[in-house]
Amino acid sequence: MSTALVTGGASGIGAALVARLRAEGFEVQVLDLTTGFDVGAPHDWDTVDPSNNDSGSNTWIWVLVAGVALAAIAAAVFFGRRRA
């Protein structure tokens, strides 16, 4: 079985990607603040083991979407100010 890892997978775009990947037959690891994983905390990344899944295969798809909303807001503010 192919495996995937999705940050921010508990809601929004991440949750939609998790659902799609599972529908396509992927085993998915969800890393999210709601499960205690903070993408901004280096020590949280130390706990990620790409081979830690039910199938024993390495994770070969990584989807990093945590914080997308904040990035979009920052871009909107930045580009909005550039136009002024």
CYANA upper distance limits for C-alpha pairs under 8 A (distance plus 0.5 A):
  1 MET  CA     25 GLY  CA      7.82
  1 MET  CA     26 PHE  CA      6.97
  1 MET  CA     27 GLU  CA      7.34
  1 MET  CA     55 SER  CA      6.61
  1 MET  CA     57 SER  CA      7.91
  2 SER  CA     25 GLY  CA      7.87
  2 SER  CA     26 PHE  CA      5.64
  2 SER  CA     27 GLU  CA      6.80
  2 SER  CA     57 SER  CA      7.74
  2 SER  CA     59 THR  CA      7.74
  2 SER  CA     60 TRP  CA      7.82
  3 THR  CA     26 PHE  CA      5.68
  3 THR  CA     27 GLU  CA      5.17
  3 THR  CA     28 VAL  CA      6.29
  3 THR  CA     29 GLN  CA      8.32
  3 THR  CA     53 ASN  CA      8.18
  3 THR  CA     57 SER  CA      7.69
  3 THR  CA     58 ASN  CA      7.44
  3 THR  CA     59 THR  CA      5.31
  3 THR  CA     60 TRP  CA      6.69
  3 THR  CA     61 ILE  CA      7.16
  4 ALA  CA     21 LEU  CA      8.19
  4 ALA  CA     26 PHE  CA      6.99
  4 ALA  CA     27 GLU  CA      6.77
  4 ALA  CA     28 VAL  CA      5.33
  4 ALA  CA     29 GLN  CA      6.80
  4 ALA  CA     59 THR  CA      5.88
  4 ALA  CA     60 TRP  CA      6.66
  4 ALA  CA     61 ILE  CA      5.05
  4 ALA  CA     62 TRP  CA      6.22
  4 ALA  CA     63 VAL  CA      7.97
  5 LEU  CA     28 VAL  CA      6.13
  5 LEU  CA     29 GLN  CA      5.20
  5 LEU  CA     30 VAL  CA      6.56
  5 LEU  CA     31 LEU  CA      7.89
  5 LEU  CA     59 THR  CA      7.27
  5 LEU  CA     61 ILE  CA      6.82
  5 LEU  CA     62 TRP  CA      5.36
  5 LEU  CA     63 VAL  CA      6.59
  6 VAL  CA     14 GLY  CA      7.20
  6 VAL  CA     17 LEU  CA      8.42
  6 VAL  CA     18 VAL  CA      7.47
  6 VAL  CA     28 VAL  CA      7.64
  6 VAL  CA     29 GLN  CA      6.76
  6 VAL  CA     30 VAL  CA      5.58
  6 VAL  CA     31 LEU  CA      6.56
  6 VAL  CA     62 TRP  CA      6.58
  6 VAL  CA     63 VAL  CA      5.20
  6 VAL  CA     64 LEU  CA      6.39
  6 VAL  CA     65 VAL  CA      7.68
  7 THR  CA     14 GLY  CA      7.45
  7 THR  CA     30 VAL  CA      6.53
  7 THR  CA     31 LEU  CA      5.09
  7 THR  CA     32 ASP  CA      6.17
  7 THR  CA     39 VAL  CA      7.91
  7 THR  CA     63 VAL  CA      6.93
  7 THR  CA     64 LEU  CA      5.52
  7 THR  CA     65 VAL  CA      6.14
  7 THR  CA     66 ALA  CA      5.68
  8 GLY  CA     14 GLY  CA      5.72
  8 GLY  CA     15 ALA  CA      7.98
  8 GLY  CA     30 VAL  CA      7.77
  8 GLY  CA     31 LEU  CA      6.65
  8 GLY  CA     32 ASP  CA      5.23
  8 GLY  CA     33 LEU  CA      7.82
  8 GLY  CA     64 LEU  CA      7.75
  8 GLY  CA     65 VAL  CA      6.05
  8 GLY  CA     66 ALA  CA      4.45
  8 GLY  CA     67 GLY  CA      7.68
  9 GLY  CA     13 ILE  CA      7.97
  9 GLY  CA     14 GLY  CA      4.40
  9 GLY  CA     15 ALA  CA      5.04
  9 GLY  CA     16 ALA  CA      8.31
  9 GLY  CA     17 LEU  CA      7.88
  9 GLY  CA     18 VAL  CA      6.70
  9 GLY  CA     30 VAL  CA      5.80
  9 GLY  CA     31 LEU  CA      6.89
  9 GLY  CA     32 ASP  CA      6.57
  9 GLY  CA     65 VAL  CA      8.15
  9 GLY  CA     66 ALA  CA      8.01
 10 ALA  CA     14 GLY  CA      6.89
 10 ALA  CA     15 ALA  CA      5.60
 10 ALA  CA     30 VAL  CA      7.57
 10 ALA  CA     31 LEU  CA      8.42
 10 ALA  CA     32 ASP  CA      6.67
 10 ALA  CA     34 THR  CA      7.64
 11 SER  CA     15 ALA  CA      5.12
 11 SER  CA     16 ALA  CA      8.06
 12 GLY  CA     16 ALA  CA      6.90
 13 ILE  CA     17 LEU  CA      6.70
 13 ILE  CA     65 VAL  CA      7.88
 14 GLY  CA     18 VAL  CA      6.67
 14 GLY  CA     65 VAL  CA      6.56
 14 GLY  CA     66 ALA  CA      7.88
 15 ALA  CA     19 ALA  CA      6.70
 16 ALA  CA     20 ARG  CA      6.73
 17 LEU  CA     21 LEU  CA      6.50
 18 VAL  CA     22 ARG  CA      6.60
 18 VAL  CA     28 VAL  CA      7.19
 18 VAL  CA     30 VAL  CA      8.21
 19 ALA  CA     23 ALA  CA      6.60
 20 ARG  CA     24 GLU  CA      6.71
 21 LEU  CA     25 GLY  CA      6.97
 21 LEU  CA     26 PHE  CA      5.85
 21 LEU  CA     27 GLU  CA      8.24
 21 LEU  CA     28 VAL  CA      7.72
 22 ARG  CA     26 PHE  CA      5.35
 22 ARG  CA     27 GLU  CA      6.78
 22 ARG  CA     28 VAL  CA      7.18
 27 GLU  CA     53 ASN  CA      8.15
 27 GLU  CA     54 ASP  CA      8.33
 29 GLN  CA     53 ASN  CA      8.22
 31 LEU  CA     35 THR  CA      7.33
 31 LEU  CA     37 PHE  CA      6.14
 31 LEU  CA     38 ASP  CA      8.49
 32 ASP  CA     36 GLY  CA      7.01
 32 ASP  CA     37 PHE  CA      5.54
 32 ASP  CA     38 ASP  CA      7.18
 32 ASP  CA     39 VAL  CA      8.33
 32 ASP  CA     66 ALA  CA      7.87
 33 LEU  CA     37 PHE  CA      5.32
 33 LEU  CA     38 ASP  CA      5.96
 37 PHE  CA     44 ASP  CA      6.64
 38 ASP  CA     44 ASP  CA      6.86
 39 VAL  CA     44 ASP  CA      7.57
 39 VAL  CA     45 TRP  CA      7.70
 39 VAL  CA     66 ALA  CA      7.66
 41 ALA  CA     45 TRP  CA      7.51
 42 PRO  CA     46 ASP  CA      7.12
 43 HIS  CA     47 THR  CA      7.50
 44 ASP  CA     48 VAL  CA      7.68
 50 PRO  CA     58 ASN  CA      5.94
 50 PRO  CA     59 THR  CA      5.47
 51 SER  CA     56 GLY  CA      6.40
 51 SER  CA     57 SER  CA      6.22
 51 SER  CA     58 ASN  CA      4.95
 51 SER  CA     59 THR  CA      6.75
 52 ASN  CA     56 GLY  CA      7.11
 52 ASN  CA     58 ASN  CA      8.24
 53 ASN  CA     57 SER  CA      7.52
 53 ASN  CA     58 ASN  CA      8.45
 67 GLY  CA     71 ALA  CA      6.88
 68 VAL  CA     72 ALA  CA      6.67
 69 ALA  CA     73 ILE  CA      6.74
 70 LEU  CA     74 ALA  CA      6.61
 71 ALA  CA     75 ALA  CA      6.58
 72 ALA  CA     76 ALA  CA      6.60
 73 ILE  CA     77 VAL  CA      6.68
 74 ALA  CA     78 PHE  CA      6.54
 75 ALA  CA     79 PHE  CA      6.41
 76 ALA  CA     80 GLY  CA      6.19
 77 VAL  CA     81 ARG  CA      6.65
 78 PHE  CA     82 ARG  CA      6.83
 79 PHE  CA     83 ARG  CA      6.93
 80 GLY  CA     84 ALA  CA      7.34
